[in-house]
Amino acid sequence: MERRNSMARTPLSSVVAPRRSRSKSYRRSYHSCLGAASYLSLTSGLTARRLTTSRRAPKSHSITEKVSPEQLALLVKKEWQLSYVTPLHQFRHKQLKSYSRQLQAFIVAERQQGLAVGMEGADSSFRVSFSVLQGMVETDDDAESVFVQIHSKPVFAGQEKPMRSVWSGWLACISGSPDYLRSLPEDFVCLPLFCSSGAEWLTSLVKSWFQRMFDCCFGPLEINTTNLEWLVALWTNCHSEFNIQHLKLMWTLPVVPPLEVTYTLHPQDAWELWRSIREDVQDEEKTEGGRDTMAKDGGSICIEEVMRFMQALKCHFYRHFRVDLSTGRLDQVSTALGSAKHNGKIKISNSSYMITTLMLLTECALLKMPI
Amino acid sequence: MDDSTKRLLQQLVRRIPTQMLKTTLEKWGRLTTEQQKSLDFTQPKWVLTENLLAFCEENGWTTKHITELEMIYVTDSPNQGMWYAFQLLDPEDDAPSVELTQFKEQFKIHLTELIRHVSIKIKKHTDEAVWIRIAWGDSFSRPNHLKPTYVVHHLQTPYVFMSSVTRKQKPLLSQALVLATRYTAIKDAHLSGRKLTAIRDVVMKQYQQVFPTKYPSPLLEQNQTASNPLIKREQAESSENRHQMACEAFGYGMVPQLQTAVYKLETKFRGITNKTMTERGEPIRCVVKFTSTNLLESFRNCASSGIASTPVTPLLSSITQKGRNFFVITDNGRGPS
């Protein structure tokens, strides 16, 4: 589990908090309300969660060794719409074949009812396949990720034409909170992060099938400013090992008509600024006395560093344009590693550091869940 | 009627919005009264295209006729495509006396000298602007009318606006323009946008401007029904002040619609807290792009609402003051260059 050795601060404030302790974090408790509430109400004490104030710096290794390149190729370079999913009741990784058949039958049946808006594809021309993304886990508590793909054949295509993929999605849990995962009753599998790409009507059919089958519920997963800022820092931190090409941040300012600001930094300069801020923060911690018994190994990043980095970027901007970016909303961040948008869209351009991104998103999904 | 004429007509009809089609065809005046009457503009576009192709065959229209129609449409909808402003430099003594016929003749002569296969059409629009349509070919091919370049020049002004010019065509076009207008050079004005009228208004400063005065007067009527007069007055004064400065920088009333402004910054980082970075010799390289459906209005709103501090930085007010929307900023030459 991650060390939490930073102090917690109100984001964006630059006043040093008077108290500091080694493991302090924001607390937030969940309320049981939907879905499997009856089971979980017994364990509500264990579902209290914290907001992370410190994260491990991304490491590139593991993922490409653990997951096959073919499967990784399915996940990268596509834009995924994120949702959270509550734990799945009686989901079995061994029954994926039967799930494929059932979902396929469900889609065909729904279409025959005429519920779905007309799209290409005759009724029998859908093929659904479930598969396990072998190795897409970070801890022993994580359930194996599941990938779903829907193939279809256009109505007017000839017999010899191959089916093409029209929809894909996956469910994952990367380094989910062990306290929470262990508190779940036996029958539940927790894969809180749902990513989908493809026609909207298929997404909603897949969702409603999951809801009926596994008594779960879905909800939109937006990536708030703090988490986008975390990604900025985590990705920039990779630049010493992997050329991130650019650091691009996009804000929307609340004026009429809305003003969009795209701020693109040279990767080397962004990284040097980041490094200097980390050094400063670490120096300050040293001079403040030996309360920090666990020395920083450079392997973790704390929220303090993230906030100061963002503040420095905004300052540099303000010095030129005298426009305060804090008044706007951070809408999008991107580097050569990927991009993330406030509205819950994410693209992974390079798989090397994707685990870190997915850990953050898993955490967001768990926090967003209404249970 | 050959295939290329047909294709040109098809492409053109596709581009013209249905509600504009009738008036454009009337202006063109190449349809007979019966033909004009027989067209039902409530029908789908492809039916109209079929009808027009039939008339084209009947009347024996050539590419020349179709390009006339295209020019009518393009001059009537100047706010499409991407327009780039250029500025002519160092006029010869006779530059102010260049008039349309002379310009037309000279431009054609000079451009055809530079490139053999080229088709040029020049027309004067009602607002004193000269519209030039150029279809380019090369040494082996005939001019391609499907991808023409449009150039707009206001005689007796040093401004030229271009749309759809390739890197290869630009030097040829520039040379012909410089020679025909009796100037000695031309340079990129670093101003571009989707609306030709806006670009023109910005470079020629044809919009309502507000000039700084020592004693600012209220621009808008303030609602003076104050419950706490002192606080109200103070707030009103500062917001009035901000509004005044916002208008000085970005214009008053309707402002020209620009869509973007781009700044390439190579400036040193200066922070109070971050010593390492401040002491670093190297500048920070970044690009800042502002985007809006109406950029100047957004900026004005930023300044008057306080999101942008007033007085407005010269970097932003330079868009209107210098009439450009692309800047390179370095520490040496402070201020936009």
Interface residues (C-beta under 8 A of the other chain):
Chain A: S14 L253 P254 V255 V256 P257 P258 L259 E260 V261 T262 Y263 T264 L265 H266 D269 E272 L273 S276 I277 E279 D280 R308 A312 C315 H316 F317 R319 H320 F321 R322 V323 D324 T327 G328
Chain B: Y263 L265 T267 F269 R270 G271 T273 N274 K275 T276 M277 R280 E282 P283 I284 R285 C286 V287 V288 K289 F290 T291 S292 T293 N294 L295 E297 S298 F299 N301 C302 S305 I307 A308 S309 V312 T313 L315 L316 I329
